[in-house]
Amino acid sequence: MINAINFFDGVDLQSTSYFIFCYIYIYIYTREFLIIILIISLFAILFLNYTKKIFQGDSGIFFYTFILGCYFIKSNNLELLDTENIILICMLPIIDMLRVFILRIINKKHLMVGDLEHMHHLLKKKFSSLTGVLISLGLAFIPLIIYEILDLFLISLFLGIVFYFIIIFYCYYKFREKK
C-alpha cells in the first residue's frame, strides 16, 4: 500500500486529495475524532500545495498511508468497513502500480527506476493538472460509490478497472495522435 500510494504521488494535489476522500469515507463509518484532525491537516497541506509552498514528499505519504492502513485494519476488525470497501478504496493506486511494473518488466527496465508511465503523467500530457487530479479522484471513487449504491462488489471492481483502462488508452491514443 505504501509503495502504491508513493507511486501514485506524482502531481500536486493528487495524493493529498486522495487521502482527504479516504479519511472522510472512513470517518463516515467510524466517527473517530482523530480522523477529523487528519482531514483538517490534509486540507491545510492541500491549500499550501496548491499555492506551491509545500509538498508532502515521501515522509508525508508514508505517514498518512501508515495511519490509513491502521484505520483500515481497525475498521475491518471492528466490522465497520468491509474488506470490499477497502479493496475498492485502494484499487486505483494498486492497479496503476501493477500496470507500471508490468510495463517495466516487458521493457526490461528496473522496477524501482522512475519513468513517465504513471497514470498521472499520462493525464498531465492530455489535461491540465487539476483536471487530471479530478479524473484520478473520479476513477478512485466511482467504483466505491457504485458499490455503496448497488452492493455488487465484483461489478464495481470490474467497472473500476474498465474505467481506468479506458482513460489510459484514451491518453495513449491522444498522445500518439499528437506526434
C-alpha positions in Angstrom: 0.0 0.0 0.0 2.8 2.4 0.9 4.6 1.7 -2.4 1.4 2.0 -4.4 0.4 5.4 -2.9 4.0 6.6 -3.1 3.9 5.8 -6.9 0.5 7.5 -7.1 2.0 10.7 -5.7 3.5 12.5 -8.7 1.3 15.5 -9.4 0.5 18.3 -7.0 -2.8 17.9 -5.1 -3.4 14.2 -6.2 -2.3 12.2 -3.2 -3.5 14.8 -0.7 -6.9 14.9 -2.3 -7.0 11.1 -2.3 -6.1 11.0 1.4 -8.8 13.5 2.2 -11.5 11.4 0.4 -10.2 8.2 2.1 -10.3 9.7 5.5 -13.7 11.3 5.0 -15.0 7.9 3.9 -13.5 6.2 6.9 -14.9 8.9 9.2 -18.4 8.3 7.9 -18.1 4.7 9.2 -16.0 5.2 12.4 -16.8 8.7 13.7 -13.3 8.8 15.2 -12.2 12.3 16.3 -8.6 11.8 15.3 -9.7 11.5 11.7 -11.2 15.0 11.8 -7.7 16.3 12.8 -6.1 14.4 10.0 -8.6 15.8 7.5 -8.1 19.3 8.7 -4.3 18.9 8.4 -4.7 17.5 4.9 -6.8 20.5 3.9 -4.0 22.7 5.1 -1.5 20.7 3.1 -3.8 20.8 0.1 -4.0 24.6 0.2 -0.3 25.0 0.7 0.5 22.6 -2.0 -1.9 24.4 -4.4 -0.1 27.6 -3.7 3.2 25.8 -4.3 4.5 26.5 -0.8 4.9 22.8 0.3 4.5 19.3 -0.9 4.1 16.1 1.1 7.1 14.1 -0.1 7.9 10.6 1.0 7.6 11.4 4.7 4.0 12.7 4.3 3.0 9.9 2.0 4.4 7.3 4.4 2.8 8.9 7.5 -0.7 9.3 6.0 -0.6 5.9 4.3 0.5 4.2 7.6 -2.3 5.8 9.5 -4.7 5.0 6.7 -3.6 1.3 6.8 -4.0 1.2 10.6 -7.6 2.6 10.2 -8.3 0.0 7.5 -7.2 -2.8 9.8 -9.0 -1.4 12.8 -12.2 -0.6 10.9 -12.2 -4.1 9.3 -11.6 -5.9 12.7 -14.4 -3.9 14.3 -16.6 -4.8 11.3 -17.2 -1.1 10.5 -15.7 -1.4 7.0 -15.9 -4.5 4.8 -12.8 -5.9 3.0 -14.6 -5.0 -0.2 -14.7 -1.3 0.7 -11.0 -1.3 1.5 -10.1 -3.1 -1.8 -12.1 -0.5 -3.8 -10.6 2.4 -1.9 -7.1 1.1 -2.6 -7.8 -0.2 -6.1 -6.6 2.8 -8.2 -3.1 3.3 -6.8 -2.5 -0.5 -6.8 -3.7 -1.0 -10.4 -1.6 1.8 -11.6 1.5 0.4 -9.8 0.9 -3.0 -11.2 0.5 -1.7 -14.7 3.7 0.3 -14.5 5.5 -2.7 -13.0 4.3 -4.9 -15.9 5.4 -2.3 -18.5 8.8 -2.1 -16.8 9.2 -5.9 -16.9 8.1 -6.0 -20.6 10.6 -3.2 -21.4 13.3 -4.9 -19.3 13.6 -1.9 -17.0 14.4 -1.9 -13.3 11.2 -2.0 -11.3 12.2 0.9 -9.0 13.7 3.3 -11.6 11.3 6.1 -12.3 9.6 6.8 -15.6 6.8 8.7 -17.0 4.3 5.9 -17.4 2.2 6.5 -14.3 -1.4 7.5 -14.9 -0.8 11.0 -13.6 1.9 11.5 -16.2 -0.4 10.4 -19.0 -3.2 12.6 -17.7 -0.9 15.5 -17.4 0.1 15.2 -21.1 -3.6 15.4 -22.1 -5.2 17.6 -19.5 -4.4 20.3 -17.0 -3.0 19.2 -13.7 -6.2 20.0 -11.9 -8.4 18.2 -14.5 -6.1 15.2 -14.2 -6.4 15.1 -10.4 -10.2 15.3 -10.7 -10.2 12.4 -13.3 -8.0 10.4 -11.0 -10.2 11.0 -8.0 -13.3 10.0 -10.0 -11.5 6.8 -11.1 -10.7 6.2 -7.4 -14.2 6.7 -6.0 -16.7 6.0 -8.7 -16.4 2.2 -8.1 -16.8 2.7 -4.4 -19.9 4.8 -5.0 -21.3 2.1 -7.3 -20.6 -0.5 -4.6 -22.3 1.6 -2.0 -25.4 2.0 -4.2 -25.7 -1.5 -5.7 -23.8 -3.6 -3.2 -22.2 -5.6 -6.0 -18.5 -5.8 -5.4 -17.4 -7.7 -8.5 -19.3 -5.4 -10.8 -17.9 -2.3 -9.0 -14.4 -3.7 -9.2 -14.8 -4.6 -12.9 -16.2 -1.2 -13.8 -13.3 0.5 -11.9 -10.7 -1.5 -13.8 -12.5 -0.9 -17.1 -12.8 2.9 -16.5 -9.1 3.0 -15.6 -8.0 1.3 -18.8 -10.4 3.4 -20.9 -8.7 6.5 -19.5 -5.2 5.0 -20.0 -5.9 4.0 -23.6 -7.5 7.4 -24.3 -4.4 9.2 -23.0 -2.1 6.9 -25.1 -4.2 7.4 -28.2 -4.4 11.1 -27.8 -0.7 11.3 -27.0 0.3 9.3 -30.1 -2.2 11.3 -32.2 -0.2 14.5 -31.4 3.1 13.0 -32.6 
